[in-house]
Amino acid sequence: MSNGRLFALALLLSLGATLLAAPAQSHKGDENSQGCHTDRQTGEYHCHTPTKPQPHTEVTVTYCHVAYGRRNCGHTSGECAQLQSQYGGSCQQQLGFSAR
């Protein structure tokens, strides 16, 4: 076979393989119903699709103690007031959702 025919055959086979290849879909099958999974390499849990609050969620109010440019969140009003009296700073409301 001549070099021209070998080249044409290789080109034809490459083109055929490219057209028959299935597109890759990353993470399908590893994700839970919310579109989240744990990355096996890093151990990080993350989501690929934004989730909406479930029908049975409640809005909860927590507070952030803010002092010296740092925010420490997730406290009740009483806890935040105690941190404020102990360390100074201020308390700021933080809205969140919790499933019940």
A tleap script that builds the chain and sets N, CA, C and O, in Angstrom:
source leaprc.protein.ff14SB
mol = sequence {
  NMET SER ASN GLY ARG LEU PHE ALA LEU ALA
  LEU LEU LEU SER LEU GLY ALA THR LEU LEU
  ALA ALA PRO ALA GLN SER HIE LYS GLY ASP
  GLU ASN SER GLN GLY CYS HIE THR ASP ARG
  GLN THR GLY GLU TYR HIE CYS HIE THR PRO
  THR LYS PRO GLN PRO HIE THR GLU VAL THR
  VAL THR TYR CYS HIE VAL ALA TYR GLY ARG
  ARG ASN CYS GLY HIE THR SER GLY GLU CYS
  ALA GLN LEU GLN SER GLN TYR GLY GLY SER
  CYS GLN GLN GLN LEU GLY PHE SER ALA CARG
}
set mol.1.N position { 0.836 -1.168 0.000 }
set mol.1.CA position { 0.000 0.000 0.000 }
set mol.1.C position { 0.888 1.241 0.000 }
set mol.1.O position { 1.939 1.267 0.639 }
set mol.2.N position { 0.461 2.240 -0.707 }
set mol.2.CA position { 1.264 3.460 -0.780 }
set mol.2.C position { 1.011 4.324 0.455 }
set mol.2.O position { 0.031 4.139 1.176 }
set mol.3.N position { 1.918 5.265 0.676 }
set mol.3.CA position { 1.792 6.152 1.830 }
set mol.3.C position { 0.504 6.967 1.781 }
set mol.3.O position { -0.102 7.217 2.823 }
set mol.4.N position { 0.084 7.377 0.617 }
set mol.4.CA position { -1.148 8.153 0.453 }
set mol.4.C position { -2.368 7.356 0.876 }
set mol.4.O position { -3.267 7.884 1.531 }
set mol.5.N position { -2.401 6.066 0.495 }
set mol.5.CA position { -3.546 5.222 0.868 }
set mol.5.C position { -3.545 4.931 2.370 }
set mol.5.O position { -4.608 4.914 2.990 }
set mol.6.N position { -2.373 4.704 2.964 }
set mol.6.CA position { -2.289 4.467 4.413 }
set mol.6.C position { -2.771 5.696 5.188 }
set mol.6.O position { -3.487 5.578 6.183 }
set mol.7.N position { -2.364 6.877 4.712 }
set mol.7.CA position { -2.788 8.106 5.357 }
set mol.7.C position { -4.302 8.276 5.262 }
set mol.7.O position { -4.949 8.639 6.244 }
set mol.8.N position { -4.870 8.016 4.083 }
set mol.8.CA position { -6.314 8.140 3.875 }
set mol.8.C position { -7.066 7.148 4.755 }
set mol.8.O position { -8.103 7.492 5.322 }
set mol.9.N position { -6.559 5.926 4.875 }
set mol.9.CA position { -7.196 4.909 5.708 }
set mol.9.C position { -7.141 5.310 7.190 }
set mol.9.O position { -8.132 5.178 7.908 }
set mol.10.N position { -5.988 5.796 7.639 }
set mol.10.CA position { -5.846 6.234 9.030 }
set mol.10.C position { -6.776 7.416 9.323 }
set mol.10.O position { -7.382 7.482 10.393 }
set mol.11.N position { -6.884 8.332 8.387 }
set mol.11.CA position { -7.760 9.484 8.548 }
set mol.11.C position { -9.220 9.048 8.624 }
set mol.11.O position { -9.981 9.549 9.452 }
set mol.12.N position { -9.604 8.120 7.765 }
set mol.12.CA position { -10.971 7.605 7.744 }
set mol.12.C position { -11.305 6.886 9.052 }
set mol.12.O position { -12.391 7.073 9.602 }
set mol.13.N position { -10.379 6.066 9.552 }
set mol.13.CA position { -10.609 5.360 10.814 }
set mol.13.C position { -10.704 6.331 11.986 }
set mol.13.O position { -11.536 6.144 12.874 }
set mol.14.N position { -9.876 7.352 12.002 }
set mol.14.CA position { -9.910 8.354 13.074 }
set mol.14.C position { -11.226 9.122 13.061 }
set mol.14.O position { -11.823 9.367 14.109 }
set mol.15.N position { -11.667 9.495 11.875 }
set mol.15.CA position { -12.925 10.217 11.743 }
set mol.15.C position { -14.090 9.345 12.197 }
set mol.15.O position { -14.987 9.818 12.895 }
set mol.16.N position { -14.078 8.071 11.802 }
set mol.16.CA position { -15.135 7.142 12.208 }
set mol.16.C position { -15.172 6.948 13.715 }
set mol.16.O position { -16.246 6.933 14.317 }
set mol.17.N position { -14.003 6.798 14.322 }
set mol.17.CA position { -13.944 6.621 15.780 }
set mol.17.C position { -14.447 7.867 16.494 }
set mol.17.O position { -15.112 7.761 17.525 }
set mol.18.N position { -14.142 9.033 15.969 }
set mol.18.CA position { -14.586 10.280 16.575 }
set mol.18.C position { -16.102 10.407 16.510 }
set mol.18.O position { -16.730 10.839 17.477 }
set mol.19.N position { -16.689 10.038 15.390 }
set mol.19.CA position { -18.137 10.160 15.224 }
set mol.19.C position { -18.898 9.141 16.069 }
set mol.19.O position { -20.034 9.401 16.466 }
set mol.20.N position { -18.304 8.005 16.346 }
set mol.20.CA position { -18.982 6.964 17.110 }
set mol.20.C position { -18.781 7.097 18.617 }
set mol.20.O position { -19.460 6.412 19.382 }
set mol.21.N position { -17.878 7.949 19.057 }
set mol.21.CA position { -17.599 8.097 20.485 }
set mol.21.C position { -18.796 8.730 21.188 }
set mol.21.O position { -19.418 9.651 20.660 }
set mol.22.N position { -19.112 8.231 22.378 }
set mol.22.CA position { -20.217 8.769 23.170 }
set mol.22.C position { -19.708 9.958 23.987 }
set mol.22.O position { -18.580 9.935 24.479 }
set mol.23.N position { -20.527 10.986 24.129 }
set mol.23.CA position { -20.093 12.131 24.940 }
set mol.23.C position { -19.957 11.741 26.407 }
set mol.23.O position { -20.737 10.933 26.910 }
set mol.24.N position { -18.979 12.305 27.091 }
set mol.24.CA position { -18.751 12.014 28.502 }
set mol.24.C position { -19.698 12.830 29.364 }
set mol.24.O position { -19.962 13.995 29.068 }
set mol.25.N position { -20.207 12.228 30.425 }
set mol.25.CA position { -21.061 12.920 31.374 }
set mol.25.C position { -20.466 12.713 32.754 }
set mol.25.O position { -20.563 11.627 33.324 }
set mol.26.N position { -19.859 13.740 33.279 }
set mol.26.CA position { -19.189 13.606 34.564 }
set mol.26.C position { -20.190 13.530 35.709 }
set mol.26.O position { -21.233 14.182 35.673 }
set mol.27.N position { -19.877 12.749 36.707 }
set mol.27.CA position { -20.573 12.628 37.974 }
set mol.27.C position { -21.941 11.965 37.917 }
set mol.27.O position { -22.537 11.754 38.973 }
set mol.28.N position { -22.470 11.626 36.759 }
set mol.28.CA position { -23.772 10.988 36.734 }
set mol.28.C position { -23.635 9.626 37.397 }
set mol.28.O position { -22.695 8.882 37.118 }
set mol.29.N position { -24.560 9.312 38.261 }
set mol.29.CA position { -24.510 8.046 38.970 }
set mol.29.C position { -23.924 8.196 40.362 }
set mol.29.O position { -24.280 7.429 41.256 }
set mol.30.N position { -23.036 9.160 40.574 }
set mol.30.CA position { -22.487 9.391 41.909 }
set mol.30.C position { -23.351 10.364 42.698 }
set mol.30.O position { -23.263 10.413 43.925 }
set mol.31.N position { -24.176 11.129 42.017 }
set mol.31.CA position { -24.939 12.180 42.672 }
set mol.31.C position { -26.172 11.625 43.370 }
set mol.31.O position { -26.780 10.661 42.903 }
set mol.32.N position { -26.538 12.242 44.498 }
set mol.32.CA position { -27.772 11.864 45.171 }
set mol.32.C position { -28.938 12.624 44.544 }
set mol.32.O position { -28.758 13.305 43.535 }
set mol.33.N position { -30.118 12.516 45.124 }
set mol.33.CA position { -31.306 13.118 44.507 }
set mol.33.C position { -31.243 14.646 44.466 }
set mol.33.O position { -31.975 15.270 43.697 }
set mol.34.N position { -30.373 15.258 45.287 }
set mol.34.CA position { -30.221 16.712 45.253 }
set mol.34.C position { -29.107 17.157 44.304 }
set mol.34.O position { -28.828 18.351 44.201 }
set mol.35.N position { -28.462 16.205 43.605 }
set mol.35.CA position { -27.378 16.547 42.685 }
set mol.35.C position { -26.039 16.727 43.373 }
set mol.35.O position { -25.155 17.387 42.826 }
set mol.36.N position { -25.865 16.158 44.560 }
set mol.36.CA position { -24.642 16.326 45.344 }
set mol.36.C position { -23.895 14.998 45.470 }
set mol.36.O position { -24.486 13.927 45.330 }
set mol.37.N position { -22.609 15.081 45.731 }
set mol.37.CA position { -21.797 13.886 45.954 }
set mol.37.C position { -20.492 14.259 46.631 }
set mol.37.O position { -20.144 15.436 46.730 }
set mol.38.N position { -19.772 13.247 47.098 }
set mol.38.CA position { -18.456 13.447 47.695 }
set mol.38.C position { -17.403 13.121 46.649 }
set mol.38.O position { -17.408 12.033 46.074 }
set mol.39.N position { -16.504 14.058 46.403 }
set mol.39.CA position { -15.409 13.852 45.461 }
set mol.39.C position { -14.462 12.814 46.044 }
set mol.39.O position { -13.952 12.999 47.149 }
set mol.40.N position { -14.220 11.730 45.323 }
set mol.40.CA position { -13.388 10.645 45.832 }
set mol.40.C position { -11.940 11.058 46.033 }
set mol.40.O position { -11.263 10.523 46.911 }
set mol.41.N position { -11.457 11.994 45.240 }
set mol.41.CA position { -10.051 12.391 45.342 }
set mol.41.C position { -9.809 13.374 46.477 }
set mol.41.O position { -8.813 13.261 47.191 }
set mol.42.N position { -10.707 14.335 46.651 }
set mol.42.CA position { -10.481 15.373 47.658 }
set mol.42.C position { -11.276 15.151 48.934 }
set mol.42.O position { -10.955 15.735 49.970 }
set mol.43.N position { -12.314 14.312 48.877 }
set mol.43.CA position { -13.180 14.100 50.030 }
set mol.43.C position { -14.169 15.228 50.246 }
set mol.43.O position { -14.879 15.243 51.251 }
set mol.44.N position { -14.228 16.177 49.316 }
set mol.44.CA position { -15.111 17.329 49.426 }
set mol.44.C position { -16.525 16.958 48.994 }
set mol.44.O position { -16.707 16.317 47.959 }
set mol.45.N position { -17.527 17.355 49.780 }
set mol.45.CA position { -18.930 17.161 49.437 }
set mol.45.C position { -19.417 18.426 48.752 }
set mol.45.O position { -19.313 19.515 49.316 }
set mol.46.N position { -19.954 18.296 47.530 }
set mol.46.CA position { -20.439 19.466 46.811 }
set mol.46.C position { -21.599 19.094 45.911 }
set mol.46.O position { -21.863 17.919 45.656 }
set mol.47.N position { -22.289 20.124 45.433 }
set mol.47.CA position { -23.480 19.932 44.597 }
set mol.47.C position { -23.257 20.557 43.229 }
set mol.47.O position { -22.599 21.589 43.100 }
set mol.48.N position { -23.811 19.922 42.220 }
set mol.48.CA position { -23.703 20.426 40.851 }
set mol.48.C position { -24.940 21.175 40.419 }
set mol.48.O position { -24.886 21.979 39.488 }
set mol.49.N position { -26.045 20.925 41.076 }
set mol.49.CA position { -27.282 21.612 40.732 }
set mol.49.C position { -27.807 22.294 41.992 }
set mol.49.O position { -27.779 21.698 43.069 }
set mol.50.N position { -28.278 23.516 41.880 }
set mol.50.CA position { -28.791 24.185 43.072 }
set mol.50.C position { -30.031 23.469 43.587 }
set mol.50.O position { -30.861 23.009 42.802 }
set mol.51.N position { -30.152 23.377 44.882 }
set mol.51.CA position { -31.319 22.719 45.472 }
set mol.51.C position { -32.256 23.768 46.035 }
set mol.51.O position { -31.829 24.838 46.471 }
set mol.52.N position { -33.518 23.451 46.019 }
set mol.52.CA position { -34.526 24.328 46.587 }
set mol.52.C position { -34.883 23.793 47.964 }
set mol.52.O position { -34.768 22.591 48.206 }
set mol.53.N position { -35.311 24.654 48.862 }
set mol.53.CA position { -35.753 24.151 50.156 }
set mol.53.C position { -36.888 23.152 49.974 }
set mol.53.O position { -37.782 23.361 49.154 }
set mol.54.N position { -36.849 22.080 50.735 }
set mol.54.CA position { -37.880 21.051 50.662 }
set mol.54.C position { -39.192 21.615 51.201 }
set mol.54.O position { -39.178 22.608 51.928 }
set mol.55.N position { -40.336 20.993 50.857 }
set mol.55.CA position { -41.630 21.523 51.291 }
set mol.55.C position { -41.771 21.637 52.805 }
set mol.55.O position { -42.521 22.491 53.279 }
set mol.56.N position { -41.076 20.805 53.576 }
set mol.56.CA position { -41.227 20.801 55.029 }
set mol.56.C position { -40.087 21.526 55.728 }
set mol.56.O position { -39.661 21.111 56.805 }
set mol.57.N position { -39.594 22.589 55.139 }
set mol.57.CA position { -38.503 23.321 55.773 }
set mol.57.C position { -39.055 24.481 56.588 }
set mol.57.O position { -40.127 25.009 56.293 }
set mol.58.N position { -38.319 24.862 57.603 }
set mol.58.CA position { -38.675 25.997 58.430 }
set mol.58.C position { -37.590 27.051 58.297 }
set mol.58.O position { -36.413 26.734 58.128 }
set mol.59.N position { -37.997 28.287 58.375 }
set mol.59.CA position { -37.018 29.365 58.407 }
set mol.59.C position { -36.587 29.511 59.858 }
set mol.59.O position { -37.422 29.667 60.749 }
set mol.60.N position { -35.293 29.461 60.090 }
set mol.60.CA position { -34.780 29.623 61.442 }
set mol.60.C position { -33.959 30.895 61.502 }
set mol.60.O position { -33.347 31.301 60.514 }
set mol.61.N position { -33.950 31.512 62.655 }
set mol.61.CA position { -33.165 32.726 62.856 }
set mol.61.C position { -32.032 32.383 63.804 }
set mol.61.O position { -32.260 31.927 64.925 }
set mol.62.N position { -30.820 32.602 63.351 }
set mol.62.CA position { -29.651 32.469 64.201 }
set mol.62.C position { -28.908 33.797 64.162 }
set mol.62.O position { -29.247 34.698 63.394 }
set mol.63.N position { -27.911 33.893 64.989 }
set mol.63.CA position { -27.192 35.160 65.100 }
set mol.63.C position { -25.700 34.960 64.898 }
set mol.63.O position { -25.141 33.914 65.228 }
set mol.64.N position { -25.074 35.989 64.348 }
set mol.64.CA position { -23.628 36.013 64.174 }
set mol.64.C position { -23.055 37.007 65.167 }
set mol.64.O position { -23.491 38.157 65.231 }
set mol.65.N position { -22.082 36.561 65.936 }
set mol.65.CA position { -21.353 37.472 66.813 }
set mol.65.C position { -20.219 38.053 65.974 }
set mol.65.O position { -19.383 37.316 65.451 }
set mol.66.N position { -20.199 39.360 65.853 }
set mol.66.CA position { -19.205 40.052 65.026 }
set mol.66.C position { -18.305 40.869 65.940 }
set mol.66.O position { -18.761 41.787 66.622 }
set mol.67.N position { -17.014 40.522 65.945 }
set mol.67.CA position { -16.047 41.264 66.754 }
set mol.67.C position { -14.691 41.215 66.073 }
set mol.67.O position { -14.280 40.171 65.567 }
set mol.68.N position { -14.005 42.331 66.062 }
set mol.68.CA position { -12.658 42.431 65.493 }
set mol.68.C position { -12.618 41.979 64.026 }
set mol.68.O position { -11.639 41.379 63.583 }
set mol.69.N position { -13.686 42.272 63.284 }
set mol.69.CA position { -13.728 41.936 61.865 }
set mol.69.C position { -14.025 40.478 61.569 }
set mol.69.O position { -13.942 40.061 60.414 }
set mol.70.N position { -14.369 39.694 62.578 }
set mol.70.CA position { -14.662 38.265 62.374 }
set mol.70.C position { -16.116 37.981 62.715 }
set mol.70.O position { -16.683 38.556 63.645 }
set mol.71.N position { -16.709 37.070 61.930 }
set mol.71.CA position { -18.094 36.654 62.151 }
set mol.71.C position { -18.101 35.226 62.673 }
set mol.71.O position { -17.490 34.339 62.077 }
set mol.72.N position { -18.792 35.005 63.787 }
set mol.72.CA position { -18.951 33.685 64.377 }
set mol.72.C position { -20.451 33.420 64.415 }
set mol.72.O position { -21.150 33.952 65.277 }
set mol.73.N position { -20.956 32.603 63.488 }
set mol.73.CA position { -22.400 32.483 63.275 }
set mol.73.C position { -22.963 31.172 63.824 }
set mol.73.O position { -22.229 30.244 64.165 }
set mol.74.N position { -24.295 31.134 63.895 }
set mol.74.CA position { -25.009 29.925 64.285 }
set mol.74.C position { -25.448 29.926 65.730 }
set mol.74.O position { -25.778 28.867 66.265 }
set mol.75.N position { -25.465 31.072 66.380 }
set mol.75.CA position { -25.807 31.152 67.800 }
set mol.75.C position { -27.259 31.558 67.994 }
set mol.75.O position { -27.858 32.198 67.131 }
set mol.76.N position { -27.821 31.175 69.149 }
set mol.76.CA position { -29.125 31.692 69.537 }
set mol.76.C position { -28.944 33.135 69.973 }
set mol.76.O position { -27.822 33.617 70.125 }
set mol.77.N position { -30.053 33.812 70.171 }
set mol.77.CA position { -29.995 35.208 70.599 }
set mol.77.C position { -29.273 35.333 71.943 }
set mol.77.O position { -28.449 36.228 72.132 }
set mol.78.N position { -29.591 34.429 72.872 }
set mol.78.CA position { -28.969 34.459 74.191 }
set mol.78.C position { -27.472 34.184 74.144 }
set mol.78.O position { -26.690 34.845 74.828 }
set mol.79.N position { -27.075 33.199 73.328 }
set mol.79.CA position { -25.648 32.883 73.189 }
set mol.79.C position { -24.891 34.073 72.616 }
set mol.79.O position { -23.802 34.412 73.079 }
set mol.80.N position { -25.476 34.696 71.612 }
set mol.80.CA position { -24.817 35.836 70.976 }
set mol.80.C position { -24.704 37.003 71.957 }
set mol.80.O position { -23.682 37.688 71.990 }
set mol.81.N position { -25.749 37.231 72.755 }
set mol.81.CA position { -25.706 38.311 73.745 }
set mol.81.C position { -24.613 38.044 74.778 }
set mol.81.O position { -23.925 38.966 75.214 }
set mol.82.N position { -24.459 36.784 75.165 }
set mol.82.CA position { -23.404 36.447 76.124 }
set mol.82.C position { -22.020 36.682 75.523 }
set mol.82.O position { -21.136 37.215 76.193 }
set mol.83.N position { -21.827 36.285 74.251 }
set mol.83.CA position { -20.545 36.531 73.582 }
set mol.83.C position { -20.278 38.031 73.460 }
set mol.83.O position { -19.143 38.489 73.597 }
set mol.84.N position { -21.338 38.776 73.203 }
set mol.84.CA position { -21.197 40.227 73.061 }
set mol.84.C position { -20.777 40.856 74.385 }
set mol.84.O position { -19.919 41.738 74.406 }
set mol.85.N position { -21.377 40.408 75.498 }
set mol.85.CA position { -21.001 40.988 76.794 }
set mol.85.C position { -19.599 40.548 77.214 }
set mol.85.O position { -18.900 41.281 77.913 }
set mol.86.N position { -19.193 39.365 76.792 }
set mol.86.CA position { -17.877 38.848 77.170 }
set mol.86.C position { -16.755 39.432 76.316 }
set mol.86.O position { -15.698 39.794 76.833 }
set mol.87.N position { -16.991 39.524 74.990 }
set mol.87.CA position { -15.926 39.929 74.071 }
set mol.87.C position { -16.169 41.261 73.360 }
set mol.87.O position { -15.309 41.730 72.616 }
set mol.88.N position { -17.327 41.868 73.582 }
set mol.88.CA position { -17.655 43.097 72.862 }
set mol.88.C position { -18.199 42.764 71.480 }
set mol.88.O position { -18.599 41.628 71.228 }
set mol.89.N position { -18.217 43.723 70.605 }
set mol.89.CA position { -18.715 43.502 69.248 }
set mol.89.C position { -20.215 43.678 69.167 }
set mol.89.O position { -20.811 44.411 69.957 }
set mol.90.N position { -20.824 42.997 68.202 }
set mol.90.CA position { -22.265 43.117 67.997 }
set mol.90.C position { -22.846 41.785 67.551 }
set mol.90.O position { -22.116 40.858 67.197 }
set mol.91.N position { -24.167 41.705 67.575 }
set mol.91.CA position { -24.890 40.524 67.107 }
set mol.91.C position { -25.694 40.902 65.875 }
set mol.91.O position { -26.363 41.935 65.862 }
set mol.92.N position { -25.633 40.074 64.839 }
set mol.92.CA position { -26.394 40.308 63.618 }
set mol.92.C position { -27.241 39.086 63.315 }
set mol.92.O position { -26.790 37.949 63.454 }
set mol.93.N position { -28.472 39.337 62.900 }
set mol.93.CA position { -29.370 38.237 62.539 }
set mol.93.C position { -28.891 37.536 61.284 }
set mol.93.O position { -28.344 38.162 60.377 }
set mol.94.N position { -29.105 36.218 61.241 }
set mol.94.CA position { -28.769 35.412 60.066 }
set mol.94.C position { -29.955 34.492 59.821 }
set mol.94.O position { -30.350 33.745 60.716 }
set mol.95.N position { -30.533 34.534 58.615 }
set mol.95.CA position { -31.645 33.656 58.277 }
set mol.95.C position { -31.109 32.361 57.694 }
set mol.95.O position { -30.106 32.361 56.980 }
set mol.96.N position { -31.773 31.267 57.996 }
set mol.96.CA position { -31.369 29.981 57.453 }
set mol.96.C position { -32.575 29.075 57.326 }
set mol.96.O position { -33.680 29.440 57.725 }
set mol.97.N position { -32.363 27.891 56.768 }
set mol.97.CA position { -33.420 26.905 56.597 }
set mol.97.C position { -33.014 25.633 57.317 }
set mol.97.O position { -31.848 25.240 57.302 }
set mol.98.N position { -33.990 24.994 57.948 }
set mol.98.CA position { -33.718 23.703 58.554 }
set mol.98.C position { -34.859 22.756 58.213 }
set mol.98.O position { -36.027 23.142 58.263 }
set mol.99.N position { -34.527 21.529 57.869 }
set mol.99.CA position { -35.532 20.531 57.514 }
set mol.99.C position { -36.089 19.917 58.786 }
set mol.99.O position { -35.341 19.565 59.698 }
set mol.100.N position { -37.385 19.796 58.839 }
set mol.100.CA position { -38.053 19.191 60.005 }
set mol.100.C position { -38.952 18.094 59.551 }
set mol.100.O position { -39.608 17.454 60.373 }
savepdb mol mol.pdb
quit
